[in-house]
Amino acid sequence: MTNTLRGMLVEAMIDAALPAGWTWCSADYESFDFISQDGVRLEVKQSAARQSWALEGSSPSKCSFDIAPRTGRWDGPVWIPGIGRNADLYVFAHHPVADLSADHREPVQWRFYVVSTHALPATKRISLSKLQAMLAPVVYADLAAQVEAVRCAVLSERSAALADN
């Protein structure tokens, strides 16, 4: 499966896993992939050990994810300038199967790392090994609960920041 198709597939998997109250909104000019009814923005990043172009016996692909701050974001047709990350939380999806049994369409073959944007390092990329050092992966069956836990933490951070002002 190509990288482009795999990205859409992973978003569809995550959409199916999320509880009510989340909207899949990724499109040509959206700055994030999902938004909760209380305004928490979620971005999905994905990578796989086996690539569509890999030859049999090839080494697994080294996985890393783009987390670079952006210069702004789109809100519909309006560009809003401002340096930073455009999501409040990230779901990093990794498909670790590198042999011929790899089937990117199978949610049970994926591992997910769910993290608040504020917990990410101030770098442009993050490696899979760095994520693994920071977080335990969750399986597809536990993805919704982990996203909800991080969403609640993001909302608590917002409330605390408002109280401090």
DAPEDA-V659268 format. One record per backbone hydrogen bond with DSSP energy under -0.5 kcal/mol. NH is the residue of the N-H (numbers start at 1). CO is the residue of the C=O. E is the energy in kcal/mol with one decimal. If there is no record, write none. Layout:
BEGIN
<<NH:CO:E> <NH:CO:E>>
END
This chain:
BEGIN
<<6:2:-2.7> <7:3:-2.0> <8:4:-1.5> <9:5:-2.5> <10:6:-2.7> <11:7:-2.0> <12:8:-2.3> <13:9:-2.4> <14:10:-2.6> <15:11:-2.6> <16:12:-2.0> <17:13:-1.4> <18:14:-2.2> <22:19:-0.9> <23:35:-2.5> <25:23:-0.7> <25:33:-2.5> <26:33:-1.3> <30:27:-0.8> <31:74:-0.5> <33:42:-1.9> <34:42:-2.1> <35:23:-1.9> <36:40:-2.4> <37:21:-2.0> <39:36:-2.3> <42:34:-2.8> <43:89:-2.1> <45:91:-2.6> <47:93:-1.9> <49:95:-3.1> <50:97:-0.5> <51:49:-0.6> <52:1:-0.6> <54:51:-1.4> <58:55:-2.3> <61:49:-3.2> <63:61:-0.5> <65:126:-2.6> <67:65:-0.5> <67:124:-3.0> <68:124:-1.0> <70:84:-2.9> <73:80:-2.1> <75:78:-3.0> <78:75:-1.6> <80:73:-3.4> <81:79:-0.6> <82:71:-2.4> <84:70:-2.1> <88:41:-2.2> <89:41:-1.9> <90:115:-2.9> <91:43:-2.4> <92:90:-0.5> <92:113:-3.0> <93:45:-3.5> <93:91:-0.7> <94:92:-0.5> <94:111:-3.3> <95:47:-2.1> <96:94:-0.7> <96:109:-0.7> <102:99:-1.9> <106:103:-2.3> <107:105:-0.8> <109:106:-1.8> <110:107:-1.5> <111:94:-2.7> <112:138:-2.5> <113:92:-2.4> <114:112:-0.5> <115:90:-2.2> <117:88:-2.8> <119:116:-1.4> <120:117:-1.6> <123:121:-2.1> <126:65:-2.2> <128:63:-2.3> <131:127:-2.1> <132:128:-2.7> <133:129:-1.5> <134:130:-1.4> <135:131:-2.9> <138:112:-2.7> <142:139:-1.5> <143:139:-0.6> <143:140:-1.3> <146:142:-1.9> <147:143:-2.6> <148:144:-2.4> <149:145:-2.0> <150:146:-2.2> <151:147:-2.8> <152:148:-2.4> <153:149:-1.7> <154:150:-2.5> <155:151:-2.3> <156:152:-2.1> <157:153:-2.4> <158:154:-2.3> <159:155:-2.3> <160:156:-2.5> <161:157:-2.3> <162:158:-2.4> <163:159:-2.2> <164:160:-1.6> <165:161:-0.8> <165:162:-0.6>>
END
